[in-house]
Amino acid sequence: MLEAIPNEDEIRDAVFGLNADSTPGPDGFGGSFYQSCWEIIKHELIEAIQQFFGGTDDVIIFTSGGKRSLELVMHQLQNYQKCSGQRININKSCFLVEPKASNNIIQRIKEVTGYKHSNFPITYLGCPLYVGVQRIAYYSEMISKLVKRTTGWQDLELTVMPGVFVALMIKEILCTILSLVGKLLNKCGISSEILLEFLGSIYL
């Protein structure tokens, strides 16, 4: 039974307890990757694991905005808090409505939920949520985080694993990340050329 969020030492022990020759998981990486690249990825990995066990995952709830509907949602959220022992952070919670929603609707939602009103666009799980035409600016925060994380790798000392260079693994990771970001932007009608031009303006 989990009694506390695992700390860095416990996570490290679990990582180095993995079979280095194990079959890669859904992310495409086996135990040897996490062990060999521990000094490079440990901060992000530890943060992700601790957030998972801390139950801090975000959630979006859709509702009609009617008073009865809102009351039922709030009732279920209260039940969830009682059953799970977790608490919803009201200061980090908000609601969004269509841009043309009346002040009466906004005020009603505030009174029933106690949440603050926010405007589009917002960032959810690292991705922009917006109404209307797609804009490259909506993705600037996500791309900037990617650039910030990867530029720091050049200062790390790259060691050689048996037959495999860490540098090659980093290259594969970057290619995968850029491929996923490119697919996301293409689905939103933003060409990969714009992404490459943006990254080129930062790295070059």
PLY file of the C-alpha trace (Angstrom):
ply
format ascii 1.0
element vertex 204
property float x
property float y
property float z
element edge 203
property int vertex1
property int vertex2
end_header
0.00 0.00 0.00
1.34 3.43 -0.97
1.75 5.53 2.16
3.65 8.48 0.64
4.71 9.87 -2.71
7.95 8.10 -3.74
11.09 10.20 -3.33
14.08 10.46 -5.67
16.02 7.61 -4.06
13.05 5.24 -4.25
12.42 6.10 -7.90
16.11 5.67 -8.72
16.17 2.27 -7.02
13.13 1.21 -9.05
14.70 2.40 -12.31
17.98 0.59 -11.67
16.07 -2.47 -10.57
14.65 -2.81 -14.08
15.97 -5.52 -16.34
18.29 -3.66 -18.70
17.48 -6.14 -21.47
13.72 -5.90 -21.01
11.41 -5.42 -23.97
10.71 -1.70 -24.60
7.41 -0.37 -23.32
4.81 1.69 -25.22
7.25 4.63 -25.30
9.78 2.53 -27.22
12.43 2.51 -24.49
13.63 -0.40 -22.36
15.29 -0.49 -18.96
18.78 0.17 -20.37
17.71 3.57 -21.74
16.42 4.87 -18.39
19.47 3.57 -16.55
22.09 4.83 -19.00
20.47 8.25 -19.45
19.47 8.70 -15.81
21.52 11.88 -15.26
19.92 13.48 -18.32
16.26 12.54 -17.81
15.98 12.08 -14.04
14.44 15.47 -13.21
11.60 15.16 -15.73
11.08 11.46 -14.91
10.92 12.04 -11.15
8.53 14.95 -11.60
6.21 12.90 -13.83
6.17 9.93 -11.43
5.56 12.07 -8.36
2.74 13.93 -10.08
1.16 10.61 -11.03
1.22 9.27 -7.48
0.21 12.65 -6.10
-3.03 12.53 -8.03
-2.45 15.98 -9.52
-3.72 15.09 -12.96
-5.90 17.76 -14.55
-9.39 17.07 -15.83
-11.85 18.87 -18.07
-15.58 18.50 -17.41
-18.12 19.49 -20.05
-21.57 20.68 -19.02
-24.48 22.60 -20.49
-23.99 25.39 -17.97
-27.53 25.11 -16.65
-27.94 25.45 -12.88
-29.17 21.87 -12.37
-26.36 20.45 -14.48
-23.77 22.46 -12.56
-25.19 21.35 -9.21
-24.96 17.68 -10.27
-21.34 18.14 -11.37
-20.40 19.81 -8.08
-22.18 17.03 -6.16
-20.12 14.37 -7.95
-16.91 16.30 -7.33
-17.74 16.42 -3.61
-18.37 12.67 -3.62
-15.02 12.15 -5.33
-13.23 14.16 -2.65
-14.88 12.15 0.12
-14.07 8.79 -1.46
-10.51 9.55 -2.61
-9.32 11.76 0.22
-8.02 14.18 -2.41
-8.96 17.83 -2.54
-9.69 19.98 -5.57
-7.51 23.08 -5.65
-10.05 25.87 -6.17
-7.29 28.41 -6.74
-6.10 26.44 -9.77
-9.58 25.61 -11.05
-11.50 27.64 -13.58
-14.31 27.46 -16.09
-14.54 28.56 -19.69
-17.52 29.54 -21.79
-17.97 30.49 -25.41
-16.73 34.00 -26.18
-20.27 35.32 -26.70
-21.68 33.96 -23.42
-23.66 36.51 -21.44
-22.59 37.93 -18.10
-25.65 36.27 -16.49
-24.38 32.81 -17.50
-20.85 33.57 -16.28
-22.16 34.87 -12.96
-24.41 31.81 -12.49
-21.49 29.43 -13.01
-19.36 31.41 -10.56
-22.04 31.25 -7.88
-22.66 27.51 -8.22
-19.06 26.33 -8.61
-17.03 28.94 -6.78
-14.51 28.82 -9.63
-13.01 31.78 -11.45
-13.76 32.58 -15.08
-10.92 32.30 -17.61
-10.75 33.19 -21.28
-9.46 31.23 -24.25
-6.77 30.30 -25.12
-5.54 28.23 -22.18
-2.92 25.50 -21.92
-4.09 22.02 -20.91
-1.55 19.23 -20.40
0.97 21.27 -22.34
-1.29 21.83 -25.35
-3.26 24.96 -26.26
-7.06 25.01 -26.17
-8.59 27.81 -28.18
-11.63 28.91 -30.14
-11.38 30.07 -33.73
-8.45 30.20 -36.15
-5.26 28.29 -35.29
-2.27 30.49 -34.57
1.39 29.47 -34.26
1.59 31.75 -31.21
-0.66 29.33 -29.31
2.11 26.72 -29.56
5.00 29.01 -28.64
5.01 27.98 -24.96
5.12 24.28 -25.83
7.89 24.78 -28.37
9.87 27.05 -26.01
9.78 24.36 -23.31
11.05 21.82 -25.83
13.88 24.13 -26.86
14.78 24.93 -23.24
14.97 21.26 -22.29
17.05 20.22 -25.28
19.52 23.12 -25.32
20.60 22.16 -21.81
21.71 18.73 -23.00
24.69 20.13 -24.88
26.33 21.04 -21.56
26.10 17.48 -20.23
29.01 15.10 -20.56
27.98 12.32 -22.91
29.33 8.92 -21.90
29.61 5.83 -24.06
27.51 2.78 -23.28
28.51 -0.65 -24.60
28.15 -0.24 -28.35
25.71 2.68 -28.07
26.38 6.41 -27.86
24.14 8.44 -25.60
24.34 11.19 -28.22
22.63 8.90 -30.72
19.88 8.16 -28.22
19.33 11.87 -27.65
19.09 12.36 -31.41
16.44 9.65 -31.60
14.48 11.26 -28.76
14.60 14.66 -30.44
13.49 13.21 -33.77
10.56 11.48 -32.07
9.52 14.63 -30.20
9.75 16.81 -33.31
7.82 14.23 -35.31
4.99 14.20 -32.75
4.91 18.00 -32.54
4.91 18.21 -36.33
1.95 15.81 -36.59
0.05 17.86 -34.00
0.64 21.11 -35.85
-0.30 19.55 -39.19
-3.61 18.40 -37.75
-4.23 21.99 -36.71
-3.48 23.28 -40.18
0.01 24.58 -39.37
2.72 23.38 -41.75
5.92 21.70 -40.58
7.87 24.35 -42.51
6.66 26.97 -40.02
7.85 24.80 -37.13
11.28 24.30 -38.70
11.58 28.00 -39.41
10.68 28.80 -35.79
13.21 26.31 -34.39
15.86 27.48 -36.84
15.46 31.06 -35.62
16.25 29.86 -32.08
19.07 27.38 -32.67
20.90 29.07 -35.52
0 1
1 2
2 3
3 4
4 5
5 6
6 7
7 8
8 9
9 10
10 11
11 12
12 13
13 14
14 15
15 16
16 17
17 18
18 19
19 20
20 21
21 22
22 23
23 24
24 25
25 26
26 27
27 28
28 29
29 30
30 31
31 32
32 33
33 34
34 35
35 36
36 37
37 38
38 39
39 40
40 41
41 42
42 43
43 44
44 45
45 46
46 47
47 48
48 49
49 50
50 51
51 52
52 53
53 54
54 55
55 56
56 57
57 58
58 59
59 60
60 61
61 62
62 63
63 64
64 65
65 66
66 67
67 68
68 69
69 70
70 71
71 72
72 73
73 74
74 75
75 76
76 77
77 78
78 79
79 80
80 81
81 82
82 83
83 84
84 85
85 86
86 87
87 88
88 89
89 90
90 91
91 92
92 93
93 94
94 95
95 96
96 97
97 98
98 99
99 100
100 101
101 102
102 103
103 104
104 105
105 106
106 107
107 108
108 109
109 110
110 111
111 112
112 113
113 114
114 115
115 116
116 117
117 118
118 119
119 120
120 121
121 122
122 123
123 124
124 125
125 126
126 127
127 128
128 129
129 130
130 131
131 132
132 133
133 134
134 135
135 136
136 137
137 138
138 139
139 140
140 141
141 142
142 143
143 144
144 145
145 146
146 147
147 148
148 149
149 150
150 151
151 152
152 153
153 154
154 155
155 156
156 157
157 158
158 159
159 160
160 161
161 162
162 163
163 164
164 165
165 166
166 167
167 168
168 169
169 170
170 171
171 172
172 173
173 174
174 175
175 176
176 177
177 178
178 179
179 180
180 181
181 182
182 183
183 184
184 185
185 186
186 187
187 188
188 189
189 190
190 191
191 192
192 193
193 194
194 195
195 196
196 197
197 198
198 199
199 200
200 201
201 202
202 203
